[in-house]
Amino acid sequence: MLFNIMLEMLKKQDAVVIVTTADLREFVRELLAEQKMPTEEPLYSPDEFAKRKRVSKTTLWRWCKSGILKRTVIGGKVYFKDTDLTTQQL
């Protein structure tokens, strides 16, 4: 709601908007709530993903190298999602 009010105010060319830190926090929360995916998919470490797929870590790296499996790197660590690998690709 605050987001819509702020947008309406900013549409006016000569508007002066005074925003408190509480308003900014609420604004950011609203923006983040709009951006969230409805279902976030879990990320698995290479060990966890290899166990789930019943393959070795070497097989995971081979799949990555050949383009069968996509990896996600966060903070220098590698993770995998279930949707990154489909049986159609094997």
Long-range contacts (C-beta under 8 A, 24 or more apart in sequence): 1-30, 2-26, 2-27, 2-30, 3-27, 3-30, 3-31, 41-81, 41-82, 41-83, 42-81, 42-82, 43-72, 43-74, 43-79, 43-80, 43-81, 44-79, 44-80, 44-81, 44-82, 45-77, 45-78, 45-79, 45-80, 46-78, 46-80, 49-79, 49-80, 52-82, 53-85
